[in-house]
């Protein structure tokens, strides 16, 4: 079985922009490419799991989101980073959704599709729902990054996040994963 690192997108690997919908708005956090490459080189599959409620709210289209994802993959390509898959939930929070985090559905789908051992895998995100998604799937460890909304969640819900690793960035998350 394989190991994976599941990553939230906005606020975790790229700078949070309210309802990011244009490729030119995409800015990665410093060190993101190197951190992800180190994880990949250590044998982890890299999988993005993202809620994209802006689609369900009518702020942008699914095609707009796919253009952002194409740009993201273009930014990773020169570094040899391969994203195994990007799972996305386009529904607004008010709509029924199979995959919208904190649902573990996409992690379970990835487990089945890629033969992943979730207990040996990680979930990295900047919101409590990211952590809960990992916990709901039986992930080995959920990691809260203080980028994006992470610092706010750490202050707002200290009891809820205390079972997670809390780090400053994806770079520190990668270091912690690689150290075990």
matplotlib code that plots the C-alpha trace (Angstrom):
import matplotlib.pyplot as plt

x = [0.0, 1.1, 1.3, -0.1, -0.1, -3.6, -3.4, -6.0, -5.4, -6.3, -4.5, -2.3, -0.3, -1.3, -2.0, -5.7, -7.6, -11.3, -12.8, -9.7, -11.0, -8.3, -5.0, -3.1, -4.3, -2.5, 0.5, 2.2, 3.6, 7.4, 9.0, 5.9, 7.5, 10.5, 8.4, 6.1, 9.1, 10.7, 7.5, 7.1, 10.8, 10.2, 7.5, 4.3, 1.6, 0.4, -3.3, -5.2, -8.7, -10.5, -13.9, -14.8, -18.0, -17.5, -18.8, -22.0, -22.5, -22.2, -19.0, -17.1, -17.5, -16.1, -14.2, -12.6, -11.5, -10.0, -7.9, -6.6, -5.7, -4.0, -1.9, -1.1, 0.1, 2.2, 3.9, 4.8, 5.9, 9.4, 10.1, 9.1, 6.1, 3.3, -0.1, -1.8, -5.3, -7.2, -10.6, -13.0, -16.4, -18.2, -21.2, -22.0, -22.2, -26.0, -26.1, -25.9, -22.5, -20.9, -17.3, -17.3, -14.9, -15.2, -16.6, -13.9, -15.4, -12.5, -9.9, -11.7, -12.0, -8.3, -7.6, -9.5, -8.2, -4.5, -4.3, -3.4, -2.9, -4.7, -3.2, 0.2, -0.9, -1.3, -3.8, -2.6, -4.9, -5.7, -9.2, -10.8, -12.8, -9.5, -8.4, -11.8, -11.7, -8.5, -9.7, -13.0, -11.0, -8.7, -5.7, -2.4, -2.1, -3.8, -1.7, -2.9, -0.8, -1.0, -1.1, -4.5, -7.1, -5.0, -3.8, -7.4, -8.6, -5.8, -7.0, -10.8, -10.8, -7.7, -9.3, -10.4, -7.0, -4.8, -4.8, -3.3, 0.2, 0.2, 2.9, 3.7, 3.7, 3.7, 7.5, 7.4, 4.6, 6.8, 9.8, 7.6, 6.3, 9.8, 11.1, 8.2]
y = [0.0, 3.6, 6.6, 10.0, 13.6, 15.1, 18.9, 21.6, 24.2, 27.7, 29.0, 25.9, 25.6, 29.0, 32.4, 32.7, 34.9, 35.1, 32.9, 32.4, 32.1, 33.4, 31.7, 35.0, 35.3, 32.1, 32.7, 29.8, 30.2, 30.5, 27.0, 25.2, 23.6, 22.4, 21.0, 19.1, 17.7, 16.5, 14.7, 13.2, 12.1, 10.4, 8.2, 10.1, 10.6, 14.2, 14.7, 18.0, 18.0, 21.3, 22.8, 25.2, 26.8, 29.8, 27.5, 26.7, 30.3, 31.4, 33.5, 31.6, 28.5, 25.0, 25.8, 28.8, 26.5, 24.0, 26.9, 27.7, 24.0, 23.9, 26.9, 25.2, 22.1, 24.2, 25.9, 22.5, 20.8, 22.5, 21.1, 17.5, 17.6, 15.2, 15.8, 12.4, 13.9, 17.0, 16.3, 19.2, 19.8, 22.6, 22.8, 25.7, 24.9, 24.9, 22.3, 18.6, 17.3, 13.9, 15.2, 18.6, 18.6, 17.5, 14.5, 11.8, 10.7, 12.0, 10.5, 7.2, 7.5, 8.1, 5.1, 2.9, 4.4, 4.5, 1.7, 4.2, 3.2, 6.1, 5.3, 6.0, 9.2, 12.9, 15.7, 19.3, 22.2, 25.6, 25.0, 22.8, 21.1, 20.0, 18.4, 16.8, 15.4, 13.6, 12.4, 11.2, 9.1, 7.6, 9.5, 9.0, 12.7, 15.9, 19.0, 22.6, 25.2, 28.7, 30.2, 31.1, 30.8, 28.4, 30.9, 32.0, 28.4, 27.8, 30.7, 30.1, 26.3, 25.4, 22.2, 21.0, 21.5, 20.1, 16.6, 17.9, 19.0, 22.8, 24.3, 27.7, 26.6, 23.7, 23.8, 23.0, 20.4, 18.6, 18.7, 17.2, 14.5, 13.5, 13.4, 11.1]
z = [0.0, -0.7, 1.6, 0.7, 1.8, 1.2, 0.9, 1.1, -1.6, -0.7, 2.4, 2.6, -0.6, -2.1, -0.6, 0.4, -2.1, -1.4, -4.1, -6.2, -9.8, -12.1, -12.8, -12.5, -8.9, -7.9, -5.7, -3.9, -0.4, -0.4, -0.3, -1.3, -4.4, -2.4, 0.4, -1.9, -3.9, -0.7, 0.3, -3.2, -3.2, 0.1, -1.5, -0.7, -3.3, -3.4, -3.6, -3.4, -1.7, -2.0, -1.3, -4.0, -2.8, -5.1, -7.9, -6.0, -5.0, -8.6, -8.1, -10.8, -13.0, -12.8, -16.0, -14.1, -11.3, -13.8, -15.4, -11.9, -11.4, -14.8, -13.8, -10.5, -12.3, -14.7, -11.7, -10.2, -13.4, -13.6, -10.2, -11.1, -8.8, -9.8, -8.2, -8.4, -8.4, -7.4, -5.8, -5.5, -4.0, -6.0, -3.8, -1.5, 2.3, 2.1, -0.7, -0.1, -1.0, -0.9, -0.9, 0.8, 3.7, 6.6, 4.7, 4.3, 0.9, -1.3, 1.0, 0.9, -2.9, -3.2, -0.8, -3.2, -6.5, -5.5, -2.9, -0.1, 3.6, 5.2, 8.6, 7.2, 5.4, 6.4, 5.8, 5.7, 5.8, 7.3, 8.7, 11.3, 8.5, 6.9, 10.1, 10.6, 7.1, 7.9, 11.3, 9.7, 7.2, 9.9, 8.6, 10.5, 11.4, 10.5, 10.4, 10.7, 9.0, 10.5, 7.0, 5.4, 8.3, 10.4, 13.0, 13.5, 14.0, 16.4, 18.5, 18.1, 18.7, 20.7, 22.1, 18.7, 17.1, 19.9, 18.6, 15.3, 14.7, 14.4, 12.2, 10.6, 7.0, 4.5, 4.7, 8.4, 7.8, 5.3, 7.7, 10.5, 8.3, 7.0, 10.6, 11.5]

ax = plt.figure().add_subplot(projection="3d")
ax.plot(x, y, z, "-o")
ax.set_aspect("equal")
plt.show()
